[in-house]
């Protein structure tokens, strides 16, 4: 059976600094049968953080190390070491009152998630509720986003609005936003971690890469999205297969040099490649997309290689010249 990205749960480390109410929401959501993540560790920069006590009571491994007197990068390294030792694949910030170093964030690019109590890009940083009220906004809210070196500026995953009431105070609004956060964070995180088995998300990633190649046109073929090059008489170089013909994989179908190479790829790495029905007899290979260890650089390689196999020489020469610069 081909592996599926949803078959194994992603392991996360949650970083907290206080009571850990968002951590608790994530923890209890992780106990639901359809949740795509499990909590490997709850870690804090404050040994007295109340959230650690809750995590321990629920049987979750915990770690703490105070940051006072330490350089930021040194403390980040201690926390990172604990997360890696616990087998964490993602880091989830839940009231972690520390700005992470650029080096740390870069190493975990795409694998650090945070929740912020405003509707980003509005009101980055602190005092978000008071600022929203002072601005006369009709709504505050919460945003789940990826963490980047620039504060509160990473890609937005999901948001949830909370109405600002007449005469609202920052404290009252904050309490309602917390309730929204507890609903939003588990769902947004689950959605992000499940993207590797979402055919729509996978198709969009493949489409963007295929269409970036010169003179490519997308045109359905046999009910599946396909991409060809060379105009009206052009040839197909890739297809997207969402478990077509009863196959188990969501895959990218690309050309190899022939049946011998296709067979060799399948035999040497059956978790990544398979012989697709209908196309396999012509030497096409299926590159499995819905797997946890997918390397998008591998997808890029096979798209360009397959494109080169059918593209006019004038186009391949353009790419070769561009790469020289």
RAGIGI-V737815 format. One record per residue. SS is DSSP state (alpha for helix, beta for strand, coil for the rest). BURIAL is # if it has 24 or more other ideal C-beta (glycine too) atoms within 12 Angstrom, else .. Layout:
<<SS,BURIAL> <SS,BURIAL>>
This chain:
<<coil,.> <coil,#> <coil,#> <coil,#> <coil,#> <coil,#> <coil,.> <coil,.> <coil,#> <beta,#> <beta,#> <beta,#> <beta,#> <beta,#> <beta,#> <beta,#> <coil,#> <coil,#> <coil,.> <coil,#> <alpha,#> <alpha,#> <alpha,#> <alpha,#> <alpha,#> <alpha,#> <alpha,#> <alpha,.> <alpha,#> <alpha,#> <coil,.> <coil,.> <coil,.> <coil,.> <coil,#> <coil,#> <beta,#> <beta,#> <beta,#> <beta,#> <beta,#> <beta,#> <beta,#> <beta,#> <coil,#> <coil,#> <coil,.> <coil,.> <coil,#> <alpha,#> <alpha,#> <alpha,#> <alpha,.> <alpha,#> <alpha,#> <alpha,.> <alpha,.> <coil,.> <coil,.> <coil,#> <coil,#> <beta,#> <beta,#> <beta,#> <coil,#> <coil,.> <coil,#> <coil,.> <coil,.> <coil,.> <coil,.> <alpha,.> <alpha,.> <alpha,.> <alpha,#> <alpha,#> <alpha,.> <alpha,#> <alpha,#> <alpha,#> <alpha,.> <alpha,#> <alpha,#> <alpha,#> <alpha,.> <coil,#> <coil,.> <coil,#> <coil,#> <beta,#> <beta,#> <beta,#> <beta,#> <coil,#> <coil,#> <coil,#> <coil,.> <coil,#> <coil,#> <coil,#> <coil,#> <alpha,.> <alpha,.> <alpha,#> <alpha,#> <alpha,.> <alpha,.> <coil,#> <coil,.> <coil,.> <coil,#> <beta,#> <beta,#> <beta,#> <beta,#> <beta,#> <coil,#> <coil,#> <coil,#> <coil,#> <coil,.> <coil,#> <coil,#> <coil,.> <coil,.> <coil,.> <coil,.> <alpha,#> <alpha,#> <alpha,.> <alpha,.> <alpha,#> <alpha,#> <alpha,.> <coil,.> <coil,.> <coil,#> <coil,.> <beta,#> <beta,#> <beta,#> <beta,#> <beta,#> <beta,#> <beta,#> <beta,#> <coil,#> <coil,#> <coil,.> <coil,.> <coil,.> <coil,#> <coil,.> <coil,#> <coil,.> <beta,#> <beta,#> <beta,#> <beta,#> <beta,#> <beta,.> <beta,#> <beta,.> <coil,#> <coil,.> <coil,.> <coil,.> <coil,#> <coil,.> <alpha,#> <alpha,.> <alpha,.> <alpha,#> <alpha,#> <alpha,.> <alpha,#> <alpha,#> <alpha,#> <alpha,.> <alpha,#> <alpha,#> <alpha,#> <alpha,#> <alpha,#> <alpha,#> <alpha,#> <alpha,#> <alpha,#> <alpha,#> <alpha,#> <alpha,#> <alpha,#> <alpha,#> <coil,#> <alpha,#> <alpha,#> <alpha,#> <coil,.> <alpha,#> <alpha,.> <alpha,#> <alpha,#> <alpha,#> <alpha,.> <alpha,#> <alpha,#> <alpha,#> <alpha,.> <alpha,#> <alpha,#> <alpha,.> <coil,.> <coil,#> <coil,#> <coil,#> <beta,#> <beta,#> <beta,#> <coil,#> <coil,.> <beta,.> <coil,.> <coil,.> <beta,#> <coil,#> <beta,#> <beta,#> <beta,#> <beta,#> <coil,#> <alpha,.> <alpha,.> <alpha,.> <coil,.> <beta,#> <beta,#> <beta,#> <beta,#> <beta,#> <beta,#> <beta,#> <beta,#> <coil,#> <alpha,#> <alpha,.> <alpha,.> <coil,#> <coil,#> <coil,#> <beta,#> <beta,#> <beta,#> <beta,#> <beta,#> <beta,#> <coil,#> <coil,.> <coil,.> <alpha,.> <alpha,.> <alpha,.> <alpha,#> <alpha,.> <alpha,.> <alpha,#> <alpha,#> <alpha,.> <alpha,.> <coil,.> <coil,.> <coil,#> <coil,#> <beta,#> <beta,#> <coil,#> <coil,#> <coil,.> <coil,.> <coil,#> <alpha,#> <alpha,.> <alpha,.> <coil,#> <beta,#> <beta,#> <beta,#> <beta,#> <beta,#> <coil,#> <coil,#> <coil,#> <coil,#> <coil,.> <coil,#> <coil,.> <alpha,.> <alpha,.> <alpha,#> <alpha,#> <alpha,#> <alpha,.> <alpha,#> <alpha,#> <alpha,#> <alpha,#> <alpha,#> <alpha,#> <alpha,#> <alpha,#> <alpha,#> <coil,#> <coil,.> <alpha,.> <alpha,.> <alpha,#> <alpha,#> <alpha,.> <alpha,.> <alpha,.> <alpha,.> <alpha,.> <alpha,.> <alpha,.> <alpha,.> <coil,.>>
